[in-house]
Amino acid sequence: MRSAVSHTLKRKFAQTFDLPPAVLLDQAAIHLFGDTEAKIVNHKGLVQYTTTCIKTRSSQGLIEITGEDLEIVSFSSSEIKILGVIRQVMLK
Amino acid sequence: MTSLWLWWQGYVTIRLRGPGLERLLNKIADLDIVLFQVERLTSDVVIARLRVQDFRRLRPLVRDSHISVSILDKHGAPFLLRRFKLRGFLAIGCLLSFLLIMYLANFIWFIEVSGNSTLAAETLKEALEDLQLRAGMVRSAVQPRLIEVELLKRFPDLAWAQVEVQGVKLEVILTERDGLDVEQAGPGHIYAAADALITELLVLRGTPQVRDGSTVRKGELLISGEYYDHRGVKQFGAAQGVVKGRVWYEGVGEAALSRWEAVKTGRSHRQYVLAIGPLRVPLGRSYPEETHLREAREWSLSLGRALVPINWSRINYHEVEYVRTAVPRDQAERAAYELAWESLRRQGVAEELVLEERSWVEAVADADGIRVTVQVEVLEEIGLFMTH
């Protein structure tokens, strides 16, 4: 209950001061560069890593990227950079 | 993708094998360790790259899990330096090679001439050598502007000369004139380039001042640029025409009837010389050329097309005595005749254009030699256009 209130307040604050909600709400950001490169910022951990599917946790739920020859080119606590043929990006 | 900075810091390629690899990857990331090129090989094997200093921090994480970690490869500057530390001579060799390359880069090793179509390569080569331009010279000694000016002065047929130093290569780019464009040259007359007997006169524009069969002196006016056009108006333009004439040339050659021949006494000495660029280190003494014949053999170090300025020479000095011997008269005459013809060739006479040739032999004043004079008559274009 308290977290829902805090979430609403933060969103309102972001809207009032025209700030990016991702910063205040600790949301994950997914950047897609064509269909060969993806960058997930502010993830909460890797769940599954295969060459056809990469799943990561985020404050919004599970981010699933499917494709072919997927490879994590850099992996840190805040960012995952993926290369390969990206077919689908899902938020579950 | 590994950056140059990562290479400089040094990084390792590791293999992680075991169940629940994603959990371990998350734990690694939580320690603020960045993994690069994380490749999934099989369901229980992942290959990743990380900085050397981060690798030590993995130990506590791996100790509590069922995952084994092994180093597959080491990359980067720290490992390279360590290898050099173990192989001191390799490092010294690399350093010396680098210094040698740096030193050799200070010289000109190739001279490339382009754009000459009528100018003979040999003539250009001689001119460049005369201007102290040769392979092996120090780059800083090259004065491109000076060479360009000198080339243009020496070869009036050149419209443009450019000298560029590109690394160890010196490029001489030339552009020759297409021929004198009389229209562009402005009004002028055609004069005789040499003393001659006119055999053919064809006027395209202008007024002829001589006739077929006239004898003319060098510099005499042949075709005037002044003429009357079809309306009878006096014009002054560029004279055009063909004037051919018989021109005489004379060449003189001298040859001695005796010569001094060097006869070996049988005594000889040997000397070795090591040359590194401009530095020459002689091993053994040298002997004067007045009393010794010099016989040298050189070995140069070459790397493909490039010539390295290191060579080793062996010089044999043979002691000689000079003895005077007589030269047969016919041999001397032949030699003098050849010299006379050389002199004619230098004046621009081509043997195939000679209509008539005369020669005579005289004794020189001290009677120890002969002089051969060759006179030739050549048919050639003698008209020389000059602007007014």
HADDOCK unambig.tbl for C-alpha pairs under 7 A between the chains (distance, minus, plus):
assign (segid A and resid 45 and name CA) (segid B and resid 26 and name CA) 5.59 0.50 0.50
assign (segid A and resid 46 and name CA) (segid B and resid 22 and name CA) 5.79 0.50 0.50
assign (segid A and resid 46 and name CA) (segid B and resid 26 and name CA) 6.11 0.50 0.50
assign (segid A and resid 47 and name CA) (segid B and resid 22 and name CA) 6.05 0.50 0.50
assign (segid A and resid 48 and name CA) (segid B and resid 22 and name CA) 6.27 0.50 0.50
assign (segid A and resid 49 and name CA) (segid B and resid 22 and name CA) 6.92 0.50 0.50
assign (segid A and resid 50 and name CA) (segid B and resid 40 and name CA) 6.15 0.50 0.50
assign (segid A and resid 51 and name CA) (segid B and resid 40 and name CA) 6.56 0.50 0.50
assign (segid A and resid 71 and name CA) (segid B and resid 38 and name CA) 6.47 0.50 0.50
assign (segid A and resid 71 and name CA) (segid B and resid 39 and name CA) 5.84 0.50 0.50
assign (segid A and resid 72 and name CA) (segid B and resid 37 and name CA) 5.84 0.50 0.50
assign (segid A and resid 72 and name CA) (segid B and resid 38 and name CA) 5.05 0.50 0.50
assign (segid A and resid 72 and name CA) (segid B and resid 39 and name CA) 6.73 0.50 0.50
assign (segid A and resid 73 and name CA) (segid B and resid 1 and name CA) 6.79 0.50 0.50
assign (segid A and resid 73 and name CA) (segid B and resid 36 and name CA) 5.23 0.50 0.50
assign (segid A and resid 73 and name CA) (segid B and resid 37 and name CA) 4.07 0.50 0.50
assign (segid A and resid 73 and name CA) (segid B and resid 38 and name CA) 5.87 0.50 0.50
assign (segid A and resid 74 and name CA) (segid B and resid 34 and name CA) 6.80 0.50 0.50
assign (segid A and resid 74 and name CA) (segid B and resid 35 and name CA) 5.49 0.50 0.50
assign (segid A and resid 74 and name CA) (segid B and resid 36 and name CA) 4.34 0.50 0.50
assign (segid A and resid 74 and name CA) (segid B and resid 37 and name CA) 5.95 0.50 0.50
assign (segid A and resid 74 and name CA) (segid B and resid 38 and name CA) 6.94 0.50 0.50
assign (segid A and resid 75 and name CA) (segid B and resid 34 and name CA) 5.60 0.50 0.50
assign (segid A and resid 75 and name CA) (segid B and resid 35 and name CA) 4.97 0.50 0.50
assign (segid A and resid 75 and name CA) (segid B and resid 36 and name CA) 6.37 0.50 0.50
assign (segid A and resid 76 and name CA) (segid B and resid 29 and name CA) 4.80 0.50 0.50
assign (segid A and resid 76 and name CA) (segid B and resid 32 and name CA) 6.54 0.50 0.50
assign (segid A and resid 76 and name CA) (segid B and resid 33 and name CA) 6.34 0.50 0.50
assign (segid A and resid 76 and name CA) (segid B and resid 34 and name CA) 4.69 0.50 0.50
assign (segid A and resid 76 and name CA) (segid B and resid 35 and name CA) 6.51 0.50 0.50
assign (segid A and resid 77 and name CA) (segid B and resid 29 and name CA) 4.45 0.50 0.50
assign (segid A and resid 77 and name CA) (segid B and resid 30 and name CA) 5.39 0.50 0.50
assign (segid A and resid 77 and name CA) (segid B and resid 32 and name CA) 6.17 0.50 0.50
